Amino acid sequence: MAVSAKSFLADAGYGEQELDANSALMELDKGLRSGKLGEQCEAVVRFPRLFQKYPFPILINSAFLKLADVFRVGNNFLRLCVLKVTQQSEKHLEKILNVDEFVKRVFSVIHSNDPVARAITLRMLGSMASIIPERKNAHHSIRQSLDSHDNVEVEAAIFAAANFSAQSKDFAVGICNKISEMIQGLATPVDLKLKLIPILQHMHHDASLASSSRQLLQQLVTSYPSTKMVIVTLHTFTLLAASSLVDIPKQIQLLLQYLKNDPRKAVKRLAIQDLKLLANKTPHTWSRENIQALCESALNTPYDSLKMGMLSVLSTLSGTIAIKQYFSSAPGAAATTAKSFDLVKLAQECCYHNNRGIAAHGVRILTNISASCQEKDLLPLEQDAVFGLEALLVLCSQDDSPGAQATLKITLTCMVKLVKCRPHLSQSVVESLLTQLHSAQDSARILMCHCLAAIAMQLPVLADGILGDLMDLYKLIGQSATDKKQELLVSLATVIFVSSQKALSTEIKTVIKQQLENASNGWTAYRIARQASRMGNHDMARELYQSLLTQVASEHFYFWLNSLKEFSHAEQCLTGLQEDNYSSALSCIAEALKSYHKGIASLTAASTPLNPLSFQCGFVKLRIDLLQAFSQLICTCNSLKTSPPPAIATTIAMTSGNDLQRCGRISNQAMKHSMEEFRNLATRYGDLYQSSFDADSATLRNVELQQQSCLLISHAIEALILDPESASFQEYSSNGTAHVESEYERRMMSVFNHVLEEVESLNRKYAPVSYLASNTCLCNAVIALLKVPLSFQRYFFQKLQSTSIKLALSPSPRNPAEPIAVQNNQQLALKVEGVVQHGSKPGLFRKIQSVCLNVSSVLQSKSGQDYKIPIDNMTNEMEQRVEPHNDYFSTQFLLNFVILGTHNITVESSVIDSNGIVWKTGPKTTIFVKSLEDPYSQQVRLQQQQGQPPSQQQQQRTAYSRF
């Protein structure tokens, strides 16, 4: 067992850690066998950490069987510890291989005379319901225990019944009548009824079961009007409707009825809470009448807390399809104006409410209406939304309390949303933000700076005239060194970088550096440098990275900062490019490449096995190759000037029918090579994109823009020089007014469009294009692309989402270099298991829908003679898609190895996200298989080699030997 676990974990890519897995399990096993209760408990509670670290079935199965033994023979406290471990490790339960054995050991305790032991066992069974949903002995034990006279046991049985009802249709159908009798029975205490009712939320497996459960709940609501009963019954009612889906409109009406007619505030609060749940889950089921009824209740209620709850539901609905239904399905919609709608009245009334929360929901509703409804009579609401937002901004920016900060976040989010949908409102919104920035509290200033930067990234609204105000504020802030001030320095610097679209002036750089020297720590300076790199202010970034080099303790950090300094310097060299000055362009690119080569050497030194910096290295290597390709293209264009094509080139082209001869043979070959190089670079950028599953959308868009610039240049070469006739401009035309997320993207798109227009006009006006005009156009395109300062996006510095896959193959050899022996007339069943591991924020940008496993085998070395074998049997190429469940997946492949010799099997995994996009995340695992000849074939082959006559002599000899 130990050996197989060791090899299993070795194949999973743990390297030297497989010993830790075994030794950790042995250590815990030693603790379980200890005579001291304390040591046993300590060993039990350390199991979840072991499962987290080594999440493969062979170890988990072994560990759970040990825990089941402890549960069987231990005391109640140990059983309770095992129960807690099982509940914490619920997602690992399905990896138990010997489920029967595990259940048998646990279930034996159900026959104990101790009701507490039986109760813990019932809870244990309930926690395992996902892996044993149809075990009849467990079902029977739960039914029996519901009739127990011991309260602890009955409560445990209710817990188990709820869990099994959620998993098993048979159990739910069987237990429904029993639960119904107990709830309606006079002998059942009220507190027990309150615990039994929530089981009915799981009775949604078929329509008849859901319908009978709804009827029972309807009876309970009318029969037991006490506050507690109504609250529990209504909430169960809502959860049942949300799961069965068919009764949601009825449930919304019922909740609105209670909200309107029931005088108890607790019931009203519960109704609001459930309406919010249904608004989030199924907003499309809300009719106009439902929203109208909710508006009327909100207008009529005198209680602020209830009004805020109702507005919260309405603000949720206002961001969905329900709001369009509300305005479009209004009776006589054409005749009514926006002001006459109750929802609009309510929102306008609440915008200036003295309760901040109510005002926030009011402006959020107005913002959502303005953003989603483009009808003319709703346009006046824009100004109402802006005035409401400005009033809330003034109110919350002066207050430092957590409540005010939460409201301010909602306000600023609404501002960004409104400006994105209605760009003409941006100027007034930005002016109000800048006005408030001077008098606001520090915590509010940070949020306001984030909002300003978000707006300015989308629209160029921050003019250079604003910089003076921002710099004054920057000087003022830099005089103290609290944490809030440090955060504010970074936020404000970001706004300054965004607002100064061109290079920063010397004065601004001096002020920023001076404030950083006075009041900041190294981390603040690094964050500001990082933002400068993202915004393309590379001269500022270089100076800050330079100043930080001597302030770090680790050599890896030193090399990291040094590489960033070199990259910033390289990009700074490219800002001096000028159109039509190609010799200086070549020297600038050469200087940049020199710094980039220094930087990549430093970056490689900064990487560690735990942090290999693969994306960063890939991105920089591609940038180096792109600069070299640009340099080569300019050289090729220059060579056409120094050695133009012969005078008869056009005649040769016409007579030969090959238009490529116009530019001369050498330049034609060079251009062809250049075009292929740009296409190859575009493919490599595509590969980098596909391997960056954890990257944020801005980083991916940046990689995409680099890829498009390569495709653009290759297209321009083809259209102007190599094949002007067949060049198509349709696929490269601009996608209308697509929404642009950043200034870098805006500038790149403008260059793309300009270059395409130039190429297209040259192609149409002067066909065939003269080689001089085409060279000028190509060189200017290269310079225009390089003049846009490169943006190093977030993923280059920071990984917010982390996803990795660990694979384990079986059979696996004890020694990774040792091959597995297989006979050539048999197939190898290769089992591939894997675990998806996440960082602290799983699924932040995208989630794994399924894992694609690709298995291929290559013959490394043959042994024996060549035989004529069908081509199908030569190689193995298979692919399977598996959906991970609880971050675990497993599948099998059948592989043929007909050819004798050593085969190399490679298993590669890639990930498919919820949008169906394939990401090549890896990992790639390799094992060796040695295909051996089966004994019978070997015997036949030997006989054939020796030939028939020798075998006859042999027979004769044996015949003589008998006499």
LOKE-908308 format. One line per field, with one value per residue (C-alpha): x, y, z. Coordinates in steps of 0.05 Angstrom, whole numbers, plus 5000, padded with zeros to 4 digits. Each point is the difference from the previous one (the first is absolute). Example, Ala and Ser with C-alpha at 12.3 -4.5 7.8 and 13.67 -1.06 7.14 Angstrom:
<recs>
u: [5246	5027]
v: [4910	5069]
w: [5156	4987]
</recs>
This chain:
<recs>
u: [5000	5055	5040	4940	4982	5071	5004	4930	5018	5068	4963	4954	5059	5016	5073	5034	4937	4972	5038	4965	4932	5017	5037	4943	4949	5044	5009	4924	4989	5049	4959	4935	5030	5024	4971	4990	4934	5032	5050	4945	4957	5059	5015	4927	4994	5063	4970	4967	5068	5027	4942	5012	5074	4994	4930	5006	4954	5051	5021	4930	4970	5052	4992	4923	5003	5045	4951	4942	5037	5009	4926	4981	5042	5011	4959	4948	5048	5046	4938	4981	5070	4995	4931	5029	5058	4950	4958	5061	5026	4933	5028	5051	4947	4989	5073	4989	5011	4973	4934	4967	5055	4999	4924	5001	5049	4961	4931	5017	4993	4926	4983	5032	4958	5027	4952	5057	5043	4939	4989	5073	4994	4937	5035	5059	4953	4967	5068	5016	4933	5034	5036	4946	4934	4963	5023	4936	5029	5018	4930	4968	5043	4981	4925	5006	5040	4947	4954	5053	4985	5069	5001	5074	4987	4937	5038	5056	4948	4969	5070	5011	4930	5012	5066	4973	4937	5045	5038	4949	4932	4979	5015	4965	4937	5001	5013	4952	4937	5037	5024	4929	4970	5051	4990	4923	5001	4978	5052	5058	5028	5000	5076	5007	4949	5043	5059	4960	4969	5066	5007	4942	5045	5034	4934	5011	5021	4935	4938	4951	5046	5012	4925	4982	5055	4973	4929	5027	5038	4938	4960	5054	5003	4925	4996	5059	5000	5054	5060	5052	4957	4982	5073	5027	4942	5005	5075	4993	4945	5048	5058	4954	4973	5071	5021	4938	4996	4927	4968	5044	4947	4950	5053	5017	4925	4995	5061	4974	4933	5033	5043	4939	4949	5039	5012	5060	5068	5036	4954	5009	5075	4999	4955	5050	5059	4965	4979	5073	5020	4949	5020	5072	4982	4943	4989	4965	4941	4982	4940	4984	4945	5051	5048	4942	4974	5071	5005	4933	5021	5065	4964	4951	5045	5019	5060	5068	5029	4944	5003	5074	4988	4946	5045	5056	4955	4980	5072	5018	4942	5018	5066	4965	4951	4942	5008	4989	4937	4976	5005	4981	4938	4970	4927	4999	5076	5002	4957	5033	5063	5058	4980	4933	5030	4997	5071	5028	4961	5026	5072	4997	4968	5054	5060	5004	4976	5035	5017	5063	4982	4932	5030	5053	4946	4960	5058	5018	4930	5003	5069	4977	4938	5043	5050	4953	4939	5017	4928	4995	4952	5048	5059	4983	5016	5074	5004	4961	5050	5060	4972	4984	5070	5033	4958	5020	5072	5002	4965	5043	5069	4999	4986	5052	4951	4996	4927	5017	5057	4954	4950	5056	5022	4929	4998	5067	4982	4936	5041	5046	4940	4963	5060	5014	4929	4991	5068	4971	4990	5074	5022	4951	5014	5075	4995	4959	5050	5060	4964	4986	5070	5030	4952	4987	5026	5061	4962	4949	5055	5030	4933	4989	5068	4984	4935	5035	5052	4945	4963	5063	5021	4935	4995	5055	4964	5058	5031	5071	4970	4978	5071	5017	4944	5021	5073	4981	4960	5059	5047	4950	4990	5075	5012	4977	5017	4938	4975	4941	5047	5044	4939	4977	5069	4994	4927	5015	5063	4958	4951	5059	5030	4932	4986	5069	4990	5067	5067	5003	5031	5064	4964	4949	5054	5039	4938	4982	5071	5008	4936	5021	5067	4967	4943	4996	5027	5031	4935	4962	5055	4997	4925	5004	5055	4956	4942	5048	5020	4926	4984	5061	5039	5065	5049	4967	4997	5074	5022	4957	5024	5072	4989	4971	5057	5040	4940	4983	5025	4998	5041	4938	4965	5062	5002	4925	5005	5062	4963	4942	5049	5031	4933	4978	5065	4990	4930	5024	5051	4941	4965	5051	4978	4981	4964	5043	5064	5017	5074	4984	4943	5049	5048	4942	4977	5071	5007	4934	5020	5065	4961	4949	5054	5030	4930	4983	5065	4980	4929	5025	5043	4940	4958	4996	4971	4938	4994	5027	4975	4981	4950	5049	5057	4954	4973	5069	5031	4944	5011	5074	4984	4948	5050	5051	4948	4983	5074	5010	4940	5028	5068	4966	4963	5065	5036	4948	5022	5075	4991	4936	4972	5029	4966	4973	4968	4930	5008	5025	4940	4951	5031	5008	4931	5031	4986	5049	5059	4985	5039	5059	5016	5039	4952	4942	5031	5015	4929	4972	5044	4979	4926	5008	5038	4943	4949	5042	5003	4924	4993	5047	4960	4939	5034	5019	4927	4975	5049	4978	4937	5008	5013	4952	4962	5044	5063	4969	4976	5071	5028	4945	5020	5073	4975	4957	5060	5039	4942	4992	5072	4999	4936	5030	5061	4954	4953	5055	5055	4988	4928	4962	4946	4973	5009	4933	4985	4934	5026	5047	4949	4983	4944	4959	5003	5019	5006	5072	5024	5065	5040	5052	4946	4970	5067	5017	4932	5009	5069	4969	4945	5048	5048	4943	4973	5069	5011	4931	5005	5069	4974	4939	5031	5068	4992	5052	5032	5070	5052	5020	4929	4989	5066	4983	4931	5029	5055	4950	4953	5057	5019	4927	4991	5064	4984	4940	5033	4993	4955	5023	4933	4981	5015	5072	5007	4943	4962	4930	4974	5041	4979	5043	4988	5036	4998	5012	5008	4992	5032	5062	5071	5037	5056	4977	5055	4981	4951	4936	5001	4941	4991	4988	4936	4968	4973	5023	4944	5028	4962	5008	4977	5007	4986	4985	5035	4979	5030	4963	4950	4976	4961	5014	5008	4978	4980	5018	4941	5038	5070	5024	5050	5043	5040	5052	5055	5065	5046	5068	5042	4982	5023	5000	4983	4951	4934	4946	4950	4937	5011	4942	5041	5062	4979	4950	4964	4940	4962	4947	4962	4984	4960	5034	4955	5022	5065	5015	4996	5019	4997	5032	5033	5014	5066	5030	5075	5005	5071	5053	5045	4996	4942	4994	4929	4983	4938	4984	4942	4966	4941	4932	4967	4925	5000	5028	5069	5059	5060	5066	5017	5038	5030	5033	5018	5042	5010	5037	4972	5041	4961	5023	4984	4951	5029	4957	5018	5073	4998	4967	5050	5059	4973	4991	5072	5028	4959	4959	5056	5036	4936	4990	5071	4984	4938	5041	5051	4948	4969	5068	5013	4938	5030]
v: [5000	5048	4985	5011	5065	5023	4986	5028	5066	5000	4999	5056	5046	5008	4983	4990	5012	4929	4979	5055	4971	4931	5023	5049	4943	4954	5056	5010	4925	4997	5054	4962	4937	5040	4983	5073	5032	5068	4972	4961	5063	5040	4948	4999	5075	5003	4957	5057	5033	4933	4995	5071	4987	4931	4997	4934	4940	4948	5041	5027	4929	4974	5060	4995	4926	5015	5054	4951	4952	5055	5017	4926	4988	5070	5039	5053	5058	4965	4985	5073	5018	4950	5029	5071	4975	4966	5063	5043	4951	4990	5011	4944	4947	4977	4980	4944	4936	4950	5034	4935	4987	5073	5000	4932	5024	5064	4968	4948	5055	5011	4938	5030	5008	5071	5050	5052	4949	4985	5075	5011	4940	5029	5067	4961	4964	5066	5031	4940	5004	5022	4933	4953	5033	4933	4958	4970	4982	5074	5021	4951	5023	5073	4983	4960	5055	5052	4963	4999	5029	5032	5072	4997	4938	5030	5064	4959	4959	5066	5022	4934	5000	5069	4979	4934	5036	5047	4941	4944	5003	4933	5023	5067	4965	4950	5050	5055	4969	4984	5073	5024	4957	5023	5074	4994	4954	5031	4960	5033	5061	5067	5007	4931	5021	5061	4954	4951	5051	5019	4927	5015	5047	4938	4969	5025	4935	4997	5043	4959	4999	5075	5013	4958	5035	5068	4981	4978	5065	5040	4965	5014	5074	5007	4950	5026	5076	5010	5043	4945	4949	5050	5021	4928	4976	5060	4993	4924	5018	5047	4951	4945	5046	5023	4927	4975	5064	4991	5036	5062	5051	4973	5005	5073	5017	4964	5037	5068	4984	4988	5062	5042	4970	4969	5052	4964	5031	4933	4968	5060	4996	4926	5015	5053	4953	4945	5049	5021	4927	4991	5066	4975	4930	5012	5074	4981	4971	5068	5031	5074	4990	4969	5059	5049	4967	5003	5075	5014	4964	5040	5066	4985	4971	5048	4957	5017	4930	4968	5053	4987	4925	5011	5049	4949	4950	5054	5021	4926	4995	5067	4970	4941	4986	5013	5076	4999	4958	5050	5060	4964	4964	5062	5012	5058	5004	5049	5051	4997	5038	4974	5042	4965	4931	4981	4971	5066	5040	4955	5005	5076	5006	4956	5032	5056	4958	5014	4925	4988	4928	5019	5057	4952	4951	5058	5025	4929	4989	5066	4982	4931	5029	5052	4947	4947	5038	5045	5027	5075	5014	4966	5045	5055	4948	5005	5069	4975	4943	5048	5049	4942	4971	5068	5011	4931	5013	5064	4966	4936	5030	5040	4939	4947	4947	4931	5012	5064	4966	4943	5051	5039	4936	4990	5074	4997	4933	5033	5060	4955	4961	5064	5031	4935	4999	5076	5030	5071	5001	4987	5072	5019	4936	5009	5073	4983	4945	5048	5054	4951	4970	5059	5000	4924	4952	4958	4934	5034	5032	4932	4974	5064	4994	4929	5025	5057	4951	4951	5056	5029	4931	4995	5073	5053	5049	5023	5060	5025	5061	4954	4977	5063	4986	4927	5018	5050	4946	4951	5049	5009	4925	4983	5035	4942	4926	4962	4938	5037	5054	4947	4969	5069	5017	4938	5015	5073	4983	4953	5056	5046	4946	4989	5074	5017	4961	5021	4996	5028	5068	5007	5041	4945	4947	5042	5012	4925	4978	5054	4979	4927	5016	5041	4958	4931	4931	4958	4960	5064	5021	4931	5004	5069	4974	4941	5047	5043	4937	4982	5071	5002	5054	4961	5056	5010	4925	4991	5053	4970	4928	5026	5033	4935	4954	5009	4994	4926	4943	4942	4991	4975	5066	5038	4964	5010	5076	5003	4965	5049	5058	4974	4988	5071	5027	4960	5027	5070	4994	4990	5065	5040	4969	5048	4986	5000	4996	4927	5000	5029	4950	4943	5027	5010	4928	4974	5038	4973	4929	5008	5018	4945	4947	5025	4999	4929	4975	5033	4974	4929	5008	5026	4937	4944	4929	5024	5063	4986	5066	4963	5052	5057	4964	4980	5071	5032	4949	5013	5076	4990	4958	5051	5057	4959	4986	5074	5017	4948	5027	5072	4973	4962	5063	5040	4947	5014	5073	4983	4945	5014	4949	5002	5045	4941	4970	5023	4971	4933	5000	5012	4948	4946	5015	5002	5068	4986	5012	5076	5009	4956	4929	5013	5050	4955	4941	5045	5027	4929	4979	5062	4986	4928	5024	5047	4945	4954	5054	5007	4925	5003	5057	4957	4943	5048	5023	4927	4983	5059	4971	5041	5067	5059	5024	5063	4958	4953	5059	5027	4934	5000	5070	4977	4942	5046	5047	4940	4979	5073	5006	4931	5021	5067	4964	4953	5056	5048	4955	4926	4991	5065	4967	4950	5042	5009	5057	4974	4955	5055	5057	5034	4968	5063	5038	4942	5019	5018	4985	5039	5057	4951	4961	5064	5023	4932	4994	5070	4980	4935	5038	5053	4948	4960	5064	5017	4931	4997	5069	4984	4935	5032	5064	4977	4928	4972	5038	5025	4967	5068	5017	4930	5003	5069	4975	4937	5038	5053	4945	4968	5068	5017	4934	5008	5072	4976	4986	4927	4986	4947	4975	4974	4926	5018	5023	4967	4934	5009	4931	4937	4934	4938	4927	4941	4935	4929	4941	4927	4951	5040	4973	5003	5038	5054	4980	4927	4976	4961	4931	4983	4941	5022	4959	5034	5070	5045	5031	5068	5033	5076	5035	5073	5054	5073	5045	5073	5061	5046	5026	4941	5018	5075	5010	4933	4931	4930	4965	4938	4972	4975	4942	4984	4935	4986	4948	5003	4941	5018	4938	4936	4931	4942	4999	5045	4968	5025	5030	5039	5076	5003	4959	5043	5057	5015	5068	5007	5057	5001	5055	4992	5045	5008	4987	5033	5017	4926	4962	4931	4962	4941	4988	4933	5003	4951	4986	4951	5022	4971	5051	5059	5048	5069	5016	5073	5023	5073	5037	5063	5036	5021	5059	5014	5036	4939	5032	4951	5022	4962	5001	4934	4962	4949	4933	4945	4926	4946	4933	4941	4957	4927	4943	4950	4930	4964	5049	4995	4924	5003	5051	4958	4939	5041	5025	4930	4975	4936	4947	5008	4988	4934	4977	5016	4956	4943	5005	4995	4941	4963	5015	4960	4935]
w: [5000	5020	4936	4954	5036	4993	4925	4990	5031	4965	4934	5022	4995	5073	4989	5067	5040	4992	5062	5038	4980	5026	5061	5017	4994	5043	5051	5005	5003	5058	5035	4988	5032	5061	5068	5017	4980	4987	4950	4965	4993	4975	4947	4977	4992	4958	4945	4960	4991	4973	4951	4976	4988	4967	4969	4963	5012	5022	5060	5016	4998	5048	5047	5002	5016	5059	5023	4993	5046	5051	4993	5012	5062	5029	5051	4982	5002	4949	4958	5002	4976	4942	4982	4997	4956	4953	4995	4986	4947	4965	4931	5009	5019	4929	4996	5051	4960	5052	5014	5025	5051	5023	5010	5034	5054	5012	4998	5053	5053	4983	5041	5063	5063	5008	4967	4993	4961	4956	4989	4979	4953	4969	4989	4970	4952	4982	4985	4954	4963	4936	4993	5029	4978	4988	5060	5026	5069	5010	4977	5049	5058	4988	4998	5065	5035	4983	5050	5055	5069	5004	4974	4980	4957	4968	4981	4970	4961	4973	4977	4965	4970	4970	4969	4972	4972	4961	4969	4992	4966	5030	5070	4989	4974	5058	5056	4976	5031	5065	5006	4983	5055	5051	4983	5003	5061	5066	5039	4964	5038	4963	5002	4967	4947	4985	4987	4958	4952	4965	4975	4952	4959	4971	4974	4929	4965	4960	4989	5041	5061	4995	4993	5061	5041	4978	5022	5068	5008	4979	5055	5051	4984	5013	5058	5040	4997	5054	4978	5003	4963	4945	4991	4995	4955	4952	4993	4986	4951	4963	4998	4974	4945	4981	4992	4963	4957	4979	5059	5004	4974	5052	5055	4981	5006	5067	5028	4975	5032	5068	4991	4988	5049	5058	5055	5031	4982	5007	4948	4954	5007	4982	4939	4976	5010	4959	4946	4994	4992	4944	4968	4995	4977	4950	4983	4935	5038	5031	4966	4997	5052	5049	4994	5005	5064	5030	4981	5034	5064	5000	4989	5057	5054	5057	5021	4970	5012	4960	4946	4992	4993	4946	4963	5003	4964	4949	4988	4987	4950	4967	4976	4964	4944	5048	4994	4925	5010	5051	4952	4936	5026	5033	4980	4950	5004	4942	5036	5069	5016	5041	5060	5006	5014	5074	4997	4974	5052	5055	4976	4993	5069	5032	4965	5053	5059	5066	5006	4958	4983	4973	4959	4971	4977	4970	4957	4981	4973	4961	4972	4978	4966	4964	4979	4975	4974	4941	4988	4990	5057	5048	4980	5052	5054	4982	5033	5061	5006	4994	5052	5048	4992	5012	5063	5027	4982	5041	5058	5003	4983	5066	5043	5019	5028	4967	4981	4963	4964	4977	4974	4966	4964	4972	4979	4964	4966	4974	4975	4960	4972	4981	4965	4962	4972	4992	4983	4994	5076	5014	5005	5056	5038	4997	5021	5061	5019	4994	5040	5057	4998	5038	5060	5006	5053	4981	4995	4954	4959	4984	4974	4961	4967	4979	4970	4963	4972	4978	4963	4969	4975	4960	4977	4993	5047	5044	4965	5012	5036	5057	5013	5040	5051	5006	5011	5055	5034	4992	5035	5056	5012	4998	5066	5044	4998	5025	4964	4971	4973	4968	4966	4978	4970	4955	4980	4985	4961	4957	4984	4982	4954	4966	4991	4970	4936	4972	5036	5071	5007	5040	5052	5014	5005	5049	5044	5001	5016	5054	5035	4997	5031	5056	5023	4968	5008	4945	4988	4983	4951	4968	4992	4968	4953	4982	4983	4958	4961	4989	4974	4955	5039	4995	5016	5068	5012	4983	5050	5056	4986	5001	5068	5029	4977	5065	5046	4992	5043	4950	4937	4963	5015	4979	4932	4992	5011	4957	4943	5007	4998	4936	4967	5018	4972	4935	4990	5017	4942	4952	5018	4959	4934	4944	4934	4937	5041	4991	5019	5069	5006	4989	5053	5050	4989	5008	5065	5025	4981	5039	5063	4988	4995	5066	5030	4978	5031	5066	4995	4991	5062	5039	4986	5052	4996	5039	4958	4930	4970	4936	4975	5011	4965	4942	4992	5001	4952	4951	5007	4984	4939	4977	5006	4961	4946	4995	4995	4946	4961	5001	4977	4943	4979	5002	4958	4945	5000	4997	4948	4962	4951	4929	4949	4962	5063	4981	4929	5029	5048	4943	4952	5054	5028	5070	5031	5056	4953	5001	5065	4980	5019	5065	5032	4980	5039	5059	5002	4996	5058	5040	4989	5024	5061	5020	4990	5043	5054	4997	5011	5060	5030	4991	5037	5057	5003	5004	5056	5044	5031	5064	4967	5007	4938	4992	4996	4950	4958	5001	4974	4947	4977	4992	4958	4958	4987	4972	4956	4977	4976	4966	4965	4979	4969	4963	4976	4977	4974	4996	4977	4989	4957	5050	5064	5035	5047	5026	5056	5026	4999	5065	5041	5002	5066	5045	5074	5016	5071	5005	4970	4974	4962	4973	4972	4971	4966	4970	4972	4972	4965	4973	4972	4968	4967	4973	4971	4971	4967	4971	4973	4967	4974	4974	4979	4993	5058	4989	5045	5030	5022	5029	5038	5029	5021	5034	5037	5024	5024	5041	5031	5015	5037	5039	5019	5042	5069	5018	5060	5050	5026	5069	4987	4986	5073	5037	4997	5030	4979	5005	4969	4991	4983	5031	4961	5024	4953	5017	4989	5017	5008	5066	4966	4950	4950	5002	4945	5013	4967	4954	4952	4929	4991	5061	5011	5057	5042	5020	5056	5005	5063	5015	5051	4985	5051	5011	5033	5049	4946	4959	4936	5005	4924	4972	5025	4977	4966	4978	4992	4933	5005	4939	5000	4946	4994	4959	4985	5028	4983	4964	5021	4951	4926	4962	4984	4954	5049	4984	5009	5050	5049	4993	5046	5055	4996	5046	5031	5055	5035	5074	5045	5068	5060	5065	4963	4986	4934	4975	4934	4964	4932	4964	4963	4948	4996	4941	4980	5046	5034	5049	4992	5031	5024	5010	5037	4991	5033	4976	5030	4970	5035	5007	4932	4965	4988	5003	5043	4995	5074	5004	5035	4955	5031	4968	5014	4962	4977	4975	4951	5005	4951	5029	5011	4947	4944	5021	4995	4931	4975	5024	4964	4936	5006	5008	4941	4991	4984	5066	5037	4960	5018	5071	4996	4969	5055	5052	4964	4997	5073	5018	4973]
</recs>
